[in-house]
Amino acid sequence: MPIPFVFEQPCPIRDVLDRIGDQWSLLILQVLEHGTMRFSAINRAIGDISKQMLSKTLRRLEEDGFIRRTLYPEVPPRVEYELTDLGRSFLVPMKGLVAWADDHHRAICEARADYAARAAS
């Protein structure tokens, strides 16, 4: 008898948001929307991410199936990253979230300031 698959995280939305809701994943996916890139090009495109954090985030995105890492047997080795079909399918809702955040960021900042003023009094 096959053993049923047990999810580590029973809530799908919490599981997915936990992985892609970090500081860097959305930026990396957004950068890779434009095509296959090498590590150094991704690093330059994002700018203020450490190489260690970029490497860790790329591994997590690969583990979750959002990106594909291809190692070419050359000297020196060449590694390229690209979106998978799953990663490309996430671009539409991601762009919606990014647009919503852009449209409402000022209101959120104002709400935070109002809250801080009320809490201080």
C-alpha positions in Angstrom: 0.0 0.0 0.0 1.3 3.4 -0.9 2.1 5.7 2.1 0.0 8.9 1.9 1.9 12.1 1.4 2.0 14.2 4.6 2.4 18.0 4.2 4.9 19.7 6.5 2.5 22.6 6.6 -1.2 21.8 6.4 -2.2 25.3 5.4 -1.2 25.9 1.7 -1.4 29.7 1.9 0.8 29.9 5.0 3.3 27.4 3.5 3.6 29.3 0.2 3.7 32.8 1.8 6.3 31.6 4.3 8.6 30.7 1.4 8.0 33.5 -1.1 7.2 36.2 1.4 10.8 36.7 2.6 12.8 39.8 1.7 14.3 38.5 -1.5 12.3 35.8 -3.3 9.9 38.2 -5.1 12.8 40.3 -6.3 14.6 37.3 -7.6 11.5 36.0 -9.4 10.9 39.5 -10.9 14.5 39.7 -12.1 14.3 36.2 -13.7 11.1 37.1 -15.5 13.4 38.6 -18.2 15.2 35.3 -18.9 18.0 33.0 -17.9 20.7 34.7 -15.8 23.9 33.8 -14.1 24.4 34.2 -10.4 26.5 37.4 -10.8 23.9 39.0 -13.1 21.1 38.3 -10.6 23.3 39.7 -7.8 24.0 42.9 -9.8 20.3 43.3 -10.8 19.2 43.2 -7.1 22.2 45.1 -5.8 21.9 45.1 -2.0 21.7 41.3 -1.4 24.7 39.4 0.0 26.1 36.5 -2.1 25.3 34.2 0.8 21.7 35.3 1.0 21.3 35.2 -2.7 22.6 31.6 -2.8 20.3 30.5 0.1 17.2 32.1 -1.6 18.0 30.6 -5.0 18.3 27.2 -3.4 14.9 27.6 -1.6 13.3 28.8 -4.9 14.8 25.8 -6.7 13.6 23.4 -3.9 10.1 24.8 -4.3 10.1 24.4 -8.0 10.0 28.1 -8.9 13.4 28.2 -10.6 15.7 25.8 -12.4 19.4 25.7 -11.9 21.6 24.4 -14.8 25.2 23.6 -14.2 27.3 23.4 -17.4 30.4 21.2 -17.3 32.8 23.9 -18.4 36.0 25.3 -16.9 35.3 27.4 -15.0 31.8 25.9 -14.3 28.9 28.0 -15.6 25.6 28.0 -13.7 22.4 29.6 -15.0 19.0 30.2 -13.4 15.7 30.5 -15.0 12.0 30.4 -14.1 10.2 27.0 -14.4 6.6 26.8 -15.6 5.5 27.0 -12.0 7.6 30.1 -11.5 6.2 31.7 -14.6 2.7 30.9 -13.5 3.4 32.8 -10.2 4.3 36.0 -12.1 0.6 37.0 -12.7 -0.5 37.0 -9.0 2.9 38.4 -8.0 2.5 41.4 -10.3 -1.0 41.9 -8.8 0.4 41.9 -5.3 3.2 44.3 -6.3 0.8 46.6 -8.0 -1.5 46.6 -5.0 1.4 47.3 -2.7 2.5 50.2 -4.9 -1.0 51.6 -5.0 -1.6 51.4 -1.3 1.8 51.9 0.3 1.2 55.6 1.1 -2.1 54.7 2.9 -0.3 51.9 4.9 2.5 54.3 5.9 -0.1 56.9 7.0 -2.0 54.3 9.0 1.2 53.2 10.8 2.0 56.9 11.6 -1.6 57.4 12.9 -1.3 54.3 15.0 2.0 55.3 16.4 0.7 58.7 17.3 -2.4 57.2 19.1 -0.2 54.7 20.9 2.1 57.4 22.1 -0.6 59.5 23.6 
